[in-house]
């Protein structure tokens, strides 16, 4: 099964650890797991997830902060 875990945060926070743990558990059971996180703002989450061996997608721009289209 292909699974895409989503987390709209650029930093390692409370929700990041359980998401990473679930992702690693699913991968250990043979599933293809990718993770997408906030790539608009600076942070350490991408690096930390990659250090855990998870595949982090950088083609999705997840963020809890919307971009204004109007000025």
PyMOL commands that set and color helices and strands:
alter all, ss='L'
color gray80, all
select helices_A, chain A and resi 14-28+45-51
alter helices_A, ss='H'
color red, helices_A
select strands_A, chain A and resi 2-7+32-37+55-57
alter strands_A, ss='S'
color yellow, strands_A
deselect
rebuild
show_as cartoon
